[in-house]
Amino acid sequence: MTKHAPSHPLIIGHRGACGYRPEHTRAAYELAFALGADAVEPDVVATRDGVLVIRHENEISGTTDVADHAEFKERRTTKRIDGAELTGWFTEDFTWAELSTLRARERLPGLRKSSASFDGDYPIIRLRDLFEIIDEAAVDAVRPLGMVAEIKHPTYFESIGLPLDELFAAEVNEAGWNEGDGRLVIESFEQSVLKQVYSRGIYGKRVYLIEASGKPYDQVAQHGSAAASYADTLTEAGLYGLAGQVDGISVDKALIVETDAAGAVIGASELVDSAHAAGLEIYCWTLRPENKFLAKSFRSSTVAAEFGAWQSEFGLIMRTGIDGVFADHPDLALAVRDGL
C-alpha cells in the first residue's frame, strides 16, 4: 500500500489515545493509530533489572493497581526524584516479571470516567512491545507511523546505576528502529541525555522539552542555583544556541497561547516563528478538550470534565505553523487539522 506523507502539523497520540483508554497501554496505542495519529508518545523508565517500561513516571501508584498487591506492600517508600520528595512504589524497585503482574488504571478517574471503566483490563507494557505495536499498525497504514519517546529522569536513573541512554540505545537497535528513516524522535527535559543517546549512534530527531517555568534537573545537579532556566533557553540567543545541538523543542501550550493579565486569550505568541527562525522544529503539549485543561477563554462552564470550545484552542495553536502537537484525543486534533 502506498505511503503518504502526513499533513502538517503532526498529530502525536499523547501516551497513546489516553483520553479514551488508560494511558500507556496497548489498547491506548492501538486506538491512537486507529483514530489517525501520525505518531505516539511513550514515557520511558527502567526496572531494577534494566528493562525499559512505559509509564509516565517511575512512581506508579496513580496509574496501576500496585497498592492492591499485598506481596508488594513493603515496597512503598519515599524518595527524592529531581529534587522533589515522593512517596509510593517505584519501577526501579521491581523486576519486569513483578511489574508484569500489575494492571493499568486511569490517572484521572473523576474526569475521564469512560476510560476508568477499563481499569484492570490491561497490563503494563515495555518499550520493546511498543516497537512491535507500531510495526504491526504500519502494515496497513497509508501514512508513516512514528514514535516520540520521552526519556524520564535520566540523571536520577544514572545515579542508581540504570543509565537510560545505554538501555534505550540497546532497545532501539534490537528493534531495528535505528534506520534513520524519520520514524523515531527522542525527547527529554534534560538535554544531556539527548547528547548521550546521539553519541551512542542513535540518530532519531532530538527534541528538547521545555517547561513554562523552572530549571532542567541535569543542569541543577551540575550547577546548583547557577543553572540556567528554561526561560533562558527561550530567548533569541537561547534558541540560536540550541541549533545544531537539537533538532527541535517541545513546549507547554501555555507558551503558545498568549493571555492577558486576567487570563483571557489574546492570540498566539511569537515563539513558533522564533523557533523556526533559529532553524528549530517546534511542538507543543498537550491538547485536551476538557474545561479543566483549556485556557480560560475557551471554557464552556465550570464543569471540569465537560468539553469546552476545544476547536478554537486547537485551531489557534495549529494556525501558528507549529510542527507537531500532542493530543489525548487524536481524532479531535485530526478533525481540526483537516479543517485548516
Helices and strands as residue ranges (DSSP letters): E 10-14, H 26-34, E 39-41, E 43-46, E 52-54, G 66-68, G 70-75, E 77-81, E 84-88, G 91-93, H 96-99, H 113-116, H 127-138, E 146-151, H 154-159, H 164-175, E 184-188, H 191-199, E 205-210, H 217-223, G 224-226, H 230-233, H 236-242, E 248-252, G 253-255, E 257-259, E 265-268, H 271-277, E 281-287, G 296-298, H 310-318, E 324-327, H 330-339
